[in-house]
Amino acid sequence: MASIRELHQQLVNKERSAQELTQETFARIEALEPKLHSFLHLMKEEAEATAKKVDEKIASGEEIGLLEGLPIGVKDNMCMTGVPTTCGSRILENFVPPYESTVTGKLKQAGAVLVGKTNLDEFAMGSSTENSAYALTSNPWDTSRVPGGSSGGSAAAVAAEECVAALGSDTGGSIRQPASFCGVVGIKPTYGLVSRFGLVAFASSLDQIGSFGRSVEDAAVLLGAIAGHDPADSTSLNIEIPDYTQYLTPELPKDRKLKIGVITETFGEGLSEEVKTAVEAGIEQFKALGAEIVEISCPRFRYGLPAYYIIAPSEASSNLARYDAVRYGKRSEEADNLLSMYTKTRAEGFGAEVKRRIMVGTYTLSAGYYDAYYLKAQKVRTLIKQDFQKAFESVDLLVCPTAPTTAFKAGEKTDDPLSMYLSDLTTVPVSLAGLPALNLPCGFDSQGLPIGMQLIANVLREDQLLHTAYVYEQATDWHKQSPEIS
């Protein structure tokens, strides 16, 4: 599939119509879905109706926006009026929201063709999309392997060209890690840059919606379309959103050397040798492009994972208490009183990983343990933020591997939750600090699986993040590779 800008130009030049593009997209989805299972719900009628309106607009001589008529996927934890939103969970299998999330509302206003809701780990809890109650999404580069998670459906759909770009949500790495596994660009913006209204909550102080694209420009265009202040979200930042594509110039600044810090703590034990080699080569590429490379220590970085797996489950325990079988969602048919209705519904509706995190979170918030666990984890979070702040006093950006390994086999880690949690080792600290970061494809391992490099910027420096990533991308061909799905 061509890029957003190329497809836009084709529509403007009337080389193809939005309806033809939509039909081609659904034909590809139909051909690949039996192998990939990227989508949980397709929106063919709505998509065709939107495409028809775009074609009528073009025929009448009106100008169209960059995203108008282009096929976009949406992770199935973002509410859309009249469209099923399951969060990959049985407890919401019959839930059809009566309202629209801010981000999907913005995409509709932009004229994007929303093709469907993508698969995810249940309530976005997982690193492989194996925790979905409905389907196991496969990695397009090797269908025996996972696409990463929790936004695995969106990452796989973009990699397989089932849509030109897609929305995901990132709580502890759920955009960046699957982007790494699937060889695409995935951006987690600064916390508060994109409204969370209509995003089904997992951990409210960490959740952030972001974008997937096959290139930095595609991901930047989609991010620009969804970013901005929203009075409906109390954590939304009231700032002006620039056109991010204006920063996508092919050279680093000439007036001064860009300083990129290599986080030394991320190159130790547990990192695959092939990932290490590819990321180090990526760092050398930055050096060749004119950046100054310096080693940076973030000593509390290694405490990110244990702090995250106290804070996130605690917030999840609170957020998921609303699924009580009274107001919406599943209700057990076996219940004979109020208490059994609560317990049986939640036992039947939630999967093993969600139950595990609810129990951990309820424990860490309980009387006598709050100070020992939750409060201490929040203090560690502050220390991690301070490490990043100190690092950004001497460098412009930070770099490290996105994930310690490439995509692993389906079922390989399902019986070992701790091993699965380690997939988020380098992404979690960034989320705890609320910083913007992205995954940049930087190579392949000996099995032909993509390797990702994580670029991290200071708060609200998406401009610098995207520019630097774009410069690297223009000097390499990794993002141009496509999987051959067999």
C-alpha positions, -999 to +999 in steps of 0.1 A: +000+000+000+012+035-008+018+061+019-009+085+031+005+114+010+007+092-021-028+078-017-041+114-011-025+125-043-040+096-063-074+106-050-069+143-059-056+134-094-086+110-098-062+081-106-084+060-083-115+067-062-120+064-025-146+037-031-121+017-052-095+021-024-120+009+002-130-021-019-094-030-024-088-027+013-117-050+023-106-075-004-071-076+011-086-079+046-109-108+034-079-126+019-056-122+049-079-123+080-081-162+081-044-162+087-039-130+108-071-122+128-061-086+131-097-074+133-126-082+157-152-062+139-154-048+103-174-017+094-178-023+056-211-004+052-200+026+072-167+026+053-183+025+019-207+053+028-178+075+039-158+067+008-188+076-014-191+110+003-154+117-003-157+108-040-187+132-043-167+159-027-138+153-052-162+153-081-177+186-071-142+202-071-138+206-034-105+202-017-100+171+006-078+167+036-048+143+039-068+115+056-101+118+036-110+086+020-081+067+035-085+033+053-077+035+091-080+008+118-091+015+154-081-005+184-112-021+200-110-002+233-121+031+217-158+037+218-177+044+186-214+051+185-234+021+174-203-001+169-194-030+192-166-023+216-154-054+234-119-046+247-111-082+237-132-093+267-162-115+272-176-092+298-182-066+270-192-090+242-226-074+237-216-038+245-225-012+219-215+024+231-241+052+228-213+077+225-182+085+204-146+087+216-129+120+209-102+104+187-126+085+164-149+116+163-119+136+150-111+110+124-147+110+112-146+147+109-113+144+089-132+121+065-111+090+072-126+057+063-127+037+095-125+000+083-128-018+116-119-025+152-086-043+158-078-071+182-061-066+215-051-082+248-082-081+271-085-046+284-051-039+269-034-061+295-007-081+278+023-081+255+013-106+229-024-102+220-028-138+233-050-126+261-078-116+237-110-136+245-119-138+208-089-145+185-052-150+184-036-124+161-006-136+141+025-117+132+025-110+094+063-117+092+058-152+107+023-164+114+035-188+141+046-158+162+028-131+182+025-095+169+032-081+204+006-064+225-016-051+236-022-032+203-012-063+183-042-062+160-034-026+149+003-033+144-004-065+124-030-047+103-007-019+093+023-042+087+001-065+065-013-034+046-049-041+057-051-004+064-028+025+058-025+035+095-042+026+128-049+038+163-035+020+193-033+027+230-001+026+251-001+020+288+033+005+294+045-001+258+014-014+240+021+007+209+059+006+208+065-031+215+040-044+189+054-019+164+088-033+170+076-069+166+057-060+133+083-037+118+063-005+117+065+029+133+045+033+165+042+066+184+032+070+221+028+108+226+033+129+257+007+120+283-023+144+278-015+153+242-044+131+229-078+129+246-086+097+265-124+104+264-140+073+251-109+051+256-119+023+279-097+027+310-071+003+321-046+025+341-058+061+339-025+078+348-007+058+321-031+052+292-024+072+261-037+069+225-012+070+197-007+060+161+008+033+139+021+038+103+044+022+079+065+053+079+073+082+103+053+106+081+022+083+081+023+080+119+028+117+123-001+126+101-024+104+121-011+117+154-017+153+142-053+144+134-062+131+169-041+154+191-055+185+209-073+198+239-105+182+249-127+196+278-142+162+282-108+148+295-095+164+327-060+152+319-060+168+284-033+194+278-045+228+266-018+235+240-018+244+203-010+214+181+013+221+151+014+204+118+039+177+127+047+170+090+064+205+088+093+191+110+100+162+086+131+175+069+158+151+057+188+166+076+197+171+113+201+207+125+232+225+110+235+252+137+244+228+165+250+191+170+220+171+181+229+151+212+215+116+215+220+097+248+223+060+249+207+046+280+234+022+293+211+003+316+191-010+286+221-029+271+226-054+298+213-089+308+182-102+289+189-083+257+191-105+226+225-103+209+209-097+175+187-069+189+218-053+205+238-055+173+210-039+152+203-011+177+240-004+180+242-002+142+213+022+143+231+044+168+262+044+146+239+056+117+228+085+138+265+093+144+271+092+107+242+116+101+259+141+123+245+135+158+267+134+189+263+102+208+269+101+245+263+075+272+237+083+297+229+065+330+193+063+343+200+043+374+164+039+385+153+027+350+155-009+362+129-003+389+104+007+362+089-027+357+082-035+394+068+000+400+046-003+369+033-037+379+021-022+412+007+011+398-011-003+367-029-032+384-039-009+413-056+015+388-070-014+369-085-029+400-103+005+406-113+010+369-126-025+364-148-024+395-175-009+372-181-042+355-207-054+380-234-068+356-258-041+367-254-013+342-241-028+310-221-057+297-224-094+304-246-108+332-243-144+345-274-165+340-265-187+369-268-160+396-296-163+422-288-132+443-269-099+440-236-111+454-235-142+432-245-120+402-214-099+409-190-128+415-202-152+388-204-125+361-168-113+368-155-149+371-171-158+337-164-125+319-128-117+328-098-138+315-069-151+336-046-121+331-072-095+339-082-115+371-045-117+381-040-080+378-073-071+396-062-093+425-027-078+426-041-043+424-068-049+451-041-063+474-017-034+469-045-009+476-058-027+507-054-014+542-020-022+556-004-027+522-011+007+505+019+024+521+042-006+516+035-011+479+014+015+461+028+046+478+063+032+474+058+025+437+046+061+432+078+074+449+099+052+426+079+067+396+090+101+408+126+090+409+124+076+374+110+109+362+139+127+379+164+104+361+148+114+327+148+151+336+185+149+345+193+131+313+175+158+292+196+185+308+226+172+288+210+155+257+181+162+232+169+126+228+174+092+243+178+059+225+175+022+235+161-011+222+123-011+220+120-047+231+147-071+244+139-097+218+121-101+185+086-117+182+084-149+201+063-180+192+027-181+201+022-200+234+059-197+243+053-174+273+017-179+282+025-201+312+052-177+325+036-142+332+069-128+346+088-137+314+060-120+294+062-089+316+099-085+307+089-077+271+080-042+284+113-037+302+125-007+282+091+008+274+075+010+309+098+037+324+089+061+295+052+056+303+057+062+340+074+095+332+047+105+307+072+111+279+068+108+241+086+079+224+084+060+192+095+027+177+117+029+146+125-002+125+162-007+125+169-042+112+160-079+111+173-109+130+185-142+115+149-154+113+138-125+092+119-109+121+119-070+126+140-053+152+129-019+167+148+010+182+131+033+207+136+070+205+126+090+236+120+128+237+114+153+265+078+163+273+060+178+243+090+175+221+072+154+195+086+178+169+122+168+177+113+132+181+096+129+147+123+150+129+151+128+142+133+096+134+125+109+099+161+117+092+172+082+102+143+067+081+154+086+050+189+072+054+178+036+057+155+011+039+142-009+069+107+007+067+103-002+031+104-040+037+071-058+036+062-093+049+054-120+025+023-136+042+021-173+035 
